[in-house]
Amino acid sequence: MIMKNIILNVFYLEVISKMVNWRSNPNWERANGSYR
């Protein structure tokens, strides 16, 4: 259970950081056009 929660937390942090980068970095969006 605890292990699962840690993995989920890491996954959510990863997604949030990606969204923040995508919002503040238009070049990143162009480089990864298939992200959407």
Summary of the structure (lengths in Angstrom):
residues: 36
radius of gyration: 12.7
end to end distance: 31.1
largest distance: 38.6
contacts: 62
relative contact order: 0.11
helix: 89%
strand: 0%
